[in-house]
Each structure stands twice: as C-alpha cells, then as structure tokens.
Amino acid sequence: MQQFKALQVSEDSEGKYSAIVVERNVDELPEGDTLIQVNYSSLNFKDAMSFSGNKAVTRQYPHTPGIDAAGTIISSTDAGLNAGDEVLVTGYDLGMNTSGGFGQIIRVPAEWVVKLPSGLSQKESMILGTAGFTAALCVEKLLNNGVEPSQGKVVVTGASGGVGMIAVALLSKLGFDVAASTGKQAAHDTLSKLGAAEIVDRNALGEENKRPMLKEDWAAAVDVVGGDTLSNVIKSLRYGGSVAACGLVQSANFSATVLPFILRGVNLLGVDSVLLPIETKRALWDKLGSEWKLDQLEDICSDIGFGELDASLAQLLSGGANGRFVLNLNS
Ligand SMILES: NC(=O)c1ccc[n+]([C@@H]2O[C@H](COP(=O)([O-])OP(=O)(O)OC[C@H]3O[C@@H](n4cnc5c(N)ncnc54)[C@H](OP(=O)(O)O)[C@@H]3O)[C@@H](O)[C@H]2O)c1
C-alpha cells in the first residue's frame, strides 16, 4: 500500500483543532479517476480557514487542507492524462472536503485537472495558485467590461496579499495606472516594484462613511476586502466604472445604496474561481503562462516546508501575509 506524508487537521471532543504531519495511505483518499504526486502547493486564505476549523469551508475532520496542487500524474483512467504528465489542480472541492494539496498525493476527478501550461514551471504555477488565478479572473472581467488604461486609475485593495500583489502586477503589465491599497508599510517597496504608481493607506478606504457617493477617484477596482472597503470603492468609482469583487477579509457584508449604480452607471462584478467551467480555467491558465506571464513571481514568494505550515497559515489568517507562500512537499 502506498504511503505518503500529509498535514492532518483534527478536531477534539471540545471542538478544538490541532494539526500534525502524518503518514497516510492512498486507500484513504476519496474516489476519483486520477492519482497525482503533488510536488508543490500554495497557501490561500481559504486554507487558513480550513486549517483553523472553519466549518463553512470544511465540514468534516480529520482533514488535509490545500486548495492548490501542482505535480505529476501517477495514474489516470482518463484518455487525455498519462503517467508523468505535469498538471495542476485549483479549486472545485480540493482541500475543502476532498483531501488537498498539503499531502504528497491527491486523488481527484480528471475534470478538475489542468495540464501545466508550457510557459510555467510547477513551482511558478503555485506561486500564482488560486490567488493569482483569481487576480487574473478579476482583471479579465474588468477588460471584458470595457475597462481600458486610458480611463484612469485602477485601485487594488488588500494589495500586499496573494490576490492583491498579482492583480497589481498584472494590471501594471497591461498598462494600467495602479493604486495599491495596503495596511503594511513593509510592502510599499515590493508593490512599487510590481508596478504600483501610488500607495493608498487601507484605513482611508476601509472606514465606514455614511455619504451615499464619494469623489470619483477610480476608473476600476479589484477588491479582495469586502465590507466598508467595498462600499467605499463602489461610491468612489468614476462614471461607468467597474469593480471586480472577490473577497471578504474585512467582512462578507457591505452596505450600499442604488445611487452609484443609477447615477454613475457603475458595475459590481462578482468573481468566483472555484466552480468555473474547466475549459475557462484551462484557457486562463494558458494565458498566465504566455502573454500574461509575470517576471516577478519569485520575488513575491516565500518557500516553506511542512515545518513552516502552522506559522505561515496563522500569518495569513491574521492579515499579516506579504505575497505568496509556496509549500514544497518534498522538503
Ligand atoms: N472569489 C474567489 O474565487 C476567491 C479566490 C481567492 C481568494 N478569494 C478571497 O480573496 C480574499 C483575499 O485572498 P488572498 O489569498 O489574497 O488573502 P491574503 O493573502 O491573506 O491577503 C489579504 C490581504 O487583505 C488585507 N487585509 C487583511 N485583513 C484586513 C482587514 N481586516 N481589513 C482590510 N484589509 C485587510 C491585507 O492586505 P494589506 O495589508 O495590504 O491591506 C491582507 O494581506 C480572501 O477573502 C479570499 O477568501 C476569493
């Protein structure tokens, strides 16, 4: 029987959660037609939620989190997948209620699998991971809604996080004038190097403001924060502007009046990276490996092994993360 190493989170009888690295058996993995040797995973906000026992993400423990995985096919009954093929899996149920990428082997349906784009290494694909893929989805949504660099500044909230940093870099690569909203002084340099032309203090955008509309500051926005930040962004979009909303680190709730929508014609665009049809995922991953390939991926990556998982996930959960953590499953 094939054994592999995995992080396992368990719940005790008092509802407390703890995690240890264990040897698991392939037979314990859920059903699926494709077995993958995982070489790299990455850390996302959702992993930190699963790790800390958030039942909205993971219903049953013991559980191995990890919503991202890159590696090679061990075996598959799918005609399009052969042993040794380099692949990645992000989203769907991976790491939520299906044993995830914080284990050296996963078993998943072939319909979740993306062939590694030729322009990306396995590690690079995980520096991007769900966060980078979501940033790309946000940018694509803005472009599809007619947002162009000539229209003015685009603000990215939660800019020092995974989605935020990659959104800043992608928008800048595509010629946009980018303002990065962050609460971290230590991230200013990196954000400027990624292409941010302006740094905005996150408190300036994140405090409740009762006025129904604000000064028209932004042609568009990528918002990972939700809450009062999203409310303020909607109120400060320029006429016809759009915000791609994908996150909730401040709050899942936000308040709004219809005024920005009916007086300025602004657009609130929802972004989901999880249940997106696989063909759409494959096409966007190919773009991230070709015309949208970022040169700075290694600069925003912290390399970790199993031993650093606890501390790194705690950092993510507290909003203290800077860029992306990549987990090397062989270290
Ligand atoms: N819709 C989807 O498919 C999808 C996919 C991926 C992620 N997400 C969501 O997107 C969000 C960001 O994910 P991520 O991976 O980028 O997380 P992350 O790496 O933890 O980054 C989040 C960033 O938000 C800022 N922040 C944290 N707490 C805050 C608070 N209370 N108020 C205001 N800003 C705060 C911090 O940046 P600064 O210090 O720079 O302000 C932090 O680094 C999460 O809510 C995640 O669940 C959604």
The ligand as an ORCA input file, in Angstrom:
! r2SCAN-3c Opt
* xyz 0 1
  N     -13.787     34.516     -5.167
  C     -12.807     33.640     -5.271
  O     -12.835     32.699     -6.053
  C     -11.588     33.817     -4.400
  C     -10.368     33.219     -4.730
  C      -9.234     33.505     -3.948
  C      -9.350     34.312     -2.830
  N     -10.574     34.821     -2.512
  C     -10.728     35.692     -1.363
  O      -9.970     36.856     -1.587
  C      -9.515     37.352     -0.349
  C      -8.011     37.573     -0.404
  O      -7.349     36.342     -0.597
  P      -5.761     36.307     -0.518
  O      -5.375     34.914     -0.816
  O      -5.192     37.419     -1.296
  O      -5.553     36.602      1.047
  P      -4.276     37.191      1.790
  O      -3.028     36.789      1.080
  O      -4.454     36.853      3.214
  O      -4.432     38.762      1.598
  C      -5.477     39.508      2.135
  C      -4.993     40.938      2.353
  O      -6.119     41.745      2.730
  C      -5.695     42.766      3.622
  N      -6.460     42.656      4.880
  C      -6.425     41.673      5.785
  N      -7.299     41.898      6.786
  C      -7.912     43.054      6.502
  C      -8.927     43.819      7.126
  N      -9.480     43.448      8.268
  N      -9.333     44.937      6.524
  C      -8.798     45.344      5.372
  N      -7.810     44.654      4.717
  C      -7.387     43.531      5.273
  C      -4.214     42.558      3.864
  O      -3.538     43.351      2.885
  P      -2.987     44.826      3.201
  O      -2.254     44.744      4.486
  O      -2.119     45.096      2.022
  O      -4.175     45.755      3.283
  C      -4.025     41.106      3.513
  O      -2.695     40.820      3.155
  C      -9.975     36.357      0.710
  O     -11.194     36.802      1.258
  C     -10.198     35.090     -0.089
  O     -11.129     34.238      0.529
  C     -11.678     34.592     -3.272
*
